[in-house]
Amino acid sequence: MDTKELPFAKEFITDTKGHITKIIMDFNDYQRFHDWIENEGLARAMNEVKNEVPLNLEDALKEERSLVKICVNLRNLWTSLK
């Protein structure tokens, strides 16, 4: 990555091959960057669902239980691969 793409970085920490592994930045810049990422993510999420029909409570709870089962299965799979 070109360091010109990281204007907010004050310093770079690299590995032995010269690849950037960490950056040092002002805390205020970090807060602005963090807020921007949150806002961008929220805007994208809202845009993705803008044409969806809202679920009633019962259907939403069914969906949540289904997603929880998927997460548990993925966690168990990940744990077994370690």
Secondary structure, 3 states (H helix, E strand, C coil): CCHHHCCCEEEEEECCCCCEEEEEECHHHHHHHHHHHHHHHHHHHHHHCCCCCCCCHHHHHHHHHHHHHHHHHHHHHHHHHC
